[in-house]
Amino acid sequence: MRAALPDILDISHQPMNAVAPKISFVSLGCPKALVDSERIITSLRSEGYELSKSHAGADLVIVNTCGFLDSAKAESLEAIGSAMAENGKVIVTGCMGAEPEQIRDVFPNVLAITGPQAYESVVSAVHQAVPPKHDPFVDLVPDQGIKLTPRHYAYLKISEGCNNRCTFCIIPKLRGDLVSRPIGDVLREAEKLAKAGVKELLVISQDTSAYGLDIKYAPSMFKDREIRTRFFELARELGQMGMWVRLHYVYPYPHVDEVIPLMQEGVVLPYLDIPFQHASPNVLKAMKRPAHQDRTLDRIRKWRDICPDLAIRSTFIVGFPGETEEDMDILVDWLKEAKLERVGAFKYEPVKGAPANDLGLDLIPEEVKEARWHRFMKAQAEISARIVKGRVGKRIQVIIDEAGPTVAKGRSKWDAPEIDGNVYVASRRPLRAGDIVTEKIERADAYDLHGVAV
Ligand code: SF4
């Protein structure tokens, strides 16, 4: 994902010293990387640096890379290549920065390479290359920091790193073990975002349900109250700030059950993003996944009994080494039972440095992966279509993402930005981004809903 620079960053109209250095920023990768980008930009803006929308007009380019999959690395190298060609002064950071030789081999002339979350190193590399010309313009930075998302929603990162060791993943190697932010810090950041007009918070981390485990759920202070740094408390407190709260990257651990009543009561959105990855015990074992899939279906049923409105979004990997046709049968049968609302699937790609490469399991040929992926997607498309059609005639709340002359585009409580479906709202009165309206759904297509504001 390349984060387009929104208008909030177009500061050309602001009275600033004409010689303020300009930085062009490319943000690639997942929402967690986006949050890192926001922090770097916030820091640079506080020192008086300006942001440029083009590499050519900038004094320097920063590329925040993603190194999760080989395809993401290729995209990162391409972005560095464009920055080198169009500007020539380039600092690279992010996940790929953890293995600098991969970048130096191709681009020996990049100015500096820093790893993920190395905010200070990025900022000091910028100082060296293009020293700040001003005293800090702290007043130019809004209290909530700089956001790369639209004004009405924001990602809230609650921890870094991960204690799991899934064999296809190098994130623990790149980002280390789980480090949770104290809940007081997280809640203060959320409060600032609410004050700045954010209507929807997207809670992210590598494993949201593990929040606080590393610090033994230590309490911290928020508004004269001691609150434990724990998943349930986090959901409960965020849910009282007047924003939609959406929980991403949750694992179906028993303690997640506690949060489902909060969803039924409308405290947080009835939405759980759970990356199941597979359903066959053999494959899950080879993947070293942190959840017991055999009990997961029961857990999902129990959750839906408590909160019938719950939408579960998930991702899966097909074609993992050693996966058999029987494993695929188990996966597709499981999918039909689970009836997940939103599903994405990836064909397995070996990641350099991932333990999966050393398991001694047979690699699945590309054409077999392709066929399995189509089989999986076809099964899910039928499930999704039935679920989406079942919503016709209902009245739902929709948050507007894009205004339109007669029809606005938004999302329901069951849809996260960028990854899920859209809801189109016809309305006689003009709707603005961030408005939350009630809509009567009139029709559905494969993934999207259409209706009128009531
Ligand atoms: S839970 Fe697994 S896939 Fe997710 S970051 Fe941790 S090790 Fe990687």
Boltz pocket constraint, residues with backbone or C-beta under 6 A from the ligand:
constraints:
  - pocket:
      binder: B
      contacts: [[A, 162], [A, 163], [A, 164], [A, 165], [A, 166], [A, 169], [A, 170], [A, 171], [A, 172], [A, 206], [A, 207]]
      max_distance: 6.0
